[in-house]
Amino acid sequence: MALDGKKILLGVSGSIAAYRAADLCSQLSKLGLDTTAVLTAAAARFIGTPTFQALTRNPVYSDVFDEPESKRIAHIDLAQSASLVIVAPASANIIAKYAAGIADDMLTTCLLATPPTTPVLIAPAMNTVMWEHPATQANLATLRLRGVTILTPASGVLACGDTGTGKLAPVESILDAILAQLDRVTPIKHQDFTGIRVLVTAGATREPIDPVRFITNRSSGKMGIALALAAAERGACVTLLSGHITVASPLNPKITVVNAQTAELMHRAALQLFPEADLFIGAAAVADFTPVDVNDQKIKKLSTDSSGSSSLTVHLRQTADIAAAVGHAKRTDQVVIGFAAESENLLANAARKIETKNLDMIVANDITADGAGFDVDTNAVTLLWPDGRTLPLPQLSKREVAERILDSLYPLLTSRLQASVGA
Ligand code: PMT
């Protein structure tokens, strides 16, 4: 991996996890990465600047007026010379300031002065209640839409004694994310999605009946995750809108994962995220129906009737159709792709869905076929276009299917994007 000459700007903010930034800093230095640490005033109260000076052999910055060399404007020079910016740990405060564009100290000034082409990674660390606060989540959604990579915090016992999400991601995974971002191993040919923003849905929704029970399906998320990874490794900025998945969420720094466990939550998130996307791919198995009433309490077993049997009736209502919503809302510079999970009349049913959801292409899969559809590592799909063209593919790995889907939609996507620029 070509790391020589690469410069890392390591931002450290005021979280108890600041001490772990020293470990990350040490690992970066051992790899020969020229690292400069920029501490907020609060971070400097958790861990001293001499630590980072010793680890990086570079000046450590905290105050925007720190100008060790009068010929340079430090914050501009640091921001413009960085190959990558990582803020670890990132407190709720620094995330809020970054999202709002505030530049009132050295770190926020450097962040605002960082060119849009420089990858920025954020590794949040905070109390669970702060992490889950709508303001924090809204700030993170804003940063994601700007292409900032958020390294999801880990769960466990926090410094404050609480248990939940909010621990700084493991230093190893932060390091992996940095190296993955720095190391574009994918052949240039396949960097054809650079600059394209992709929104992919994946996995199964879970429609609650009561606090214990829900209605779901057998989607594992593999197909949607394969599409997200393929797009990211071809240079796209990807948001993975994830229902319940049974495989590990991808840690690719170009992929931001947004969780939405019910059809309603996924619908809301999709409508919020879609305006910033160039391409939408609906690979998730979204429930078509959801219980009209969700019981607050666990439904108790019913007493049996005279015949010794008992039954429970659950009334269902139709859910909002996400693919149709974005299909009918798309601008002329956007492309919307759906899937069709069918057990019969594959092509006729898929063709009808192109029409009703106003799709630009649909991926039809017979979910009763061996090696296709739910929870297997392969798929056998036919691509259909609105003009009636079809492209049947043999059974392939879901990753290869994803590559073929991206190859197939690429011409339409680029022509729409170019037309909008030319407009
Ligand atoms: O996740 P895996 O285990 O890898 O399985 C892959 C898969 C079988 C889930 C995938 O290949 C697939 O077929 N996904 C679509 C499943 C589905 O819901 O198909 P559908 O024909 O019921 O829906 C048609 C399209 O409308 C899909 O793009 C779906 O995401 C979308 N939809 C459906 C209902 C709804 N309320 N909102 C939607 O957006």
Boltz pocket constraint, residues with backbone or C-beta under 6 A from the ligand:
constraints:
  - pocket:
      binder: B
      contacts: [[A, 201], [A, 202], [A, 203], [A, 218], [A, 219], [A, 220], [A, 221], [A, 222], [A, 223], [A, 224], [A, 263], [A, 282], [A, 283], [A, 284], [A, 285], [A, 286], [A, 287], [A, 288], [A, 319], [A, 320], [A, 321], [A, 322], [A, 323], [A, 324], [A, 337], [A, 338], [A, 339], [A, 340], [A, 341], [A, 342], [A, 353], [A, 363], [A, 365], [A, 367], [A, 373], [A, 374], [A, 375], [A, 376], [A, 379]]
      max_distance: 6.0
